[in-house]
């Protein structure tokens, strides 16, 4: 593989990872906004109320990767659908 081609592959991988992290951050911000709108001032208070580990919930709001089951549980807690959650997110 030539140096130019290897450079392009590395840049593409970086851009893909960057875009993925941007999307995770947007989802995380939306989850945080839902918590605040529900009247919880901090992630620990929310996690305690819904029997979740505070560190795990903090990671979610920080844009770290999380499972679909956890995500669906959060949507259920807030009583919103996937469609409602993703409306307005790109």
Secondary structure, DSSP 8 states (H G I E B T S, - for coil): --HHHHHHHHHHHHHHHHHHHHHHHHHHHHHHHHHHHTT-SSHHHHHHHTT--HHHHHHHHTT----HHHHHHHHHHHT--HHHHHTT--
